[in-house]
Structures are given as C-alpha cells and as structure tokens.
Amino acid sequence: MVRKALLSVAVVLVAIWATGKAQETEQSGGGALTLEEQAVQYKATVLLVLANRATSLPAESEPAVAVVVEEATQQLDACAAGLKVHQQLWQYKVCGSAVLQQGLNALSALQAANGASASV
C-alpha cells in the first residue's frame, strides 16, 4: 500500500517537473521549432506514413497511389494556410490527422480492390 502511494507521488512529481521544464524551454526559446517548421515536419510525417502504407500495394496501383498522395499534399497545404491564420498548431494537427486518415482509407480501398492482403 505504501509503495503504491509512493509511486503515485513520484509520478505526479515527475509530471510536474516535466511540465515546468517544457514551459522553461518555451519561454527561453531553447531551440524550439517555429509553427511553420513544425507544420513542415508534420506534413513530412503524414506523407511518409502514406508512402510506407503504399508499399504494400501492387505496382499497377501506382497511378492511383500518386493521386492519393497528391490530394493529401494539397489538403495538408490547405491545413497549413489555416495555421497561418489561426496560429494554433493543434488545429493544424487535427486537420492533418483527418488528411492522414482519409489517405489511409483510400489506400486500404485500393488494396481491397486489388485483392491484396491488408497490412495496416
């Protein structure tokens, strides 16, 4: 019982310390990425996930995959335009997550249409 209580207290203290450290870094500008840099990084991550998912598709699906990736790129650019207006990274990531989900769904539909085995 005492160990559980100590563990809980330790977890809370570590969480408080980590939050304080994060706030210090934000306030001091400790090499933190700008909103635009974070958006570029997130866009690259989304496109990388889609590219990795597309590797499980047969070669004849390549034109359709290119369309899915191009559409995702355009949608992520639209998300980035919203970031410039609202200056809220979380809104960009919500938008980007929706784009990622749409892209994964489109690739899964292509895979099902080609009769390939799913590997999500």
Disulfide bonds with the S-S distance in Angstrom:
Cys79-Cys95 1.79
